[in-house]
Structures are given as structure tokens and as C-alpha cells.
């Protein structure tokens, strides 16, 4: 059986942890990246300023999910935890930004710090480096129901013994959510719910906002 040990999420207006019941607004914060960095990352994030928006959202959500599951980290210390990520547009915006920069530079070159995010797996790589995660890493492209696809792949990887724990989630325009999955035999601490409970919510095909509300209600129902 696969259990969910934590869920972290962020939108353009608020962020939170499901098991902890946290829902924190930041809509009216002027320097919101500075605000979020200080409150979400317990350790300094090297070169965070160079990350594209998708990478920042992904790392925010993963940090919140790990916190929710009670998983601490030190960037220099490796942990056998994997990541499966998904999205509804891949690295399209970063590809566009890179090509625009190429045009602005006279079609001769473009900035390398834009090029590195033209791969949809780059945000996951940035997260793995910062959080010290050395488990399997995979980006899945699914035109329909990308989050459900990521959850299915992550569950199969845990059940097959590829990794004892894994983060699965997705990042879309202005929002991200990540789940911490483990076998029930690995840890019985900080269990939020069964994976089937999450699938029942995802099967409803709700908007991101409604999904978060449903997840928070799930926590209340389990307490």
C-alpha cells in the first residue's frame, strides 16, 4: 500500500501544507520571491535568482511537501528520495524566452542561463540538487491529466522498489503541488492519507483551486 505523508502547494496568491493545515496568503507582498524564500526554504538556496518561474514554483512546492511530511534536509546530505514531475506546457515559456533573447541578440547567440531551462526536467534537477535527492528523477509529458499520470508512475516506482520514497506533482502556470509517497512498510509516521483518497479527488477533474480546497477538507475529515 502507498501512503501520502505530506502535500505542499503554491498559487499566485497563497501557499501551504495540507497535513499541517497551513494556508498562507502573500498576494499583496511586493518582493514576493524574497518573502517566500525566507519562509519556505530552511536552508539558503544557492543561485535561486537565476531560476525560471516554473523552477521556482516547483522548488517551493517540493520544500513545502517535504516540510509537511516531516522530512528535513541539508543540501550537502544525500537522501534516497525520487521525483516525478509533470506539467501542462512543459518548458514552453522558457523556450519562448530563450528564442526571444536569441532574436534580440541578432540571431547569433542567447544567454546560457535561459538555455538551461529549455528542458522540462530542469526544474526537477534544480530541486534534486538543492534538497539533496538522489533517487530516480523523471518528467512525464501527458496532454491530459498530467498530475494523475505522475502519481501513477511514482506509485509504481515505489512499489517496484526503485526508491523508498518519492515526490510526485505538477507545475502549471502560476501554481504547483507535490505529494510525498511512501510504502506503508517504510514509515508509519506522519501519514496523511491513503493514495486512493488522493486518486478519488484527482478523478473529479477539478480546477487547481478546488483541488486544494478538497485536499484541505480531506485533512479535516481524517482528524
ABEGO torsion letter per residue (X at the ends): XBBBABBBBBBAABBBBAAAGBBBBAAABABAAAAAAAAABABBBBGAAABBAAAAAAAAAAAAAAAAAGBBBBAABBBBBBBBBBBAAEAAAAAAAAAAAAAAAGGABBBAAAAAAABAAAAAAAAAAAAGBABBBBBBBBABGAAAAAAAAAAAAAAAGABABBBBBBBBBGBBBBBBBBBAAABABGBABBAAAAAAAAAAGBBAAAAAAAAAAAAAAAX
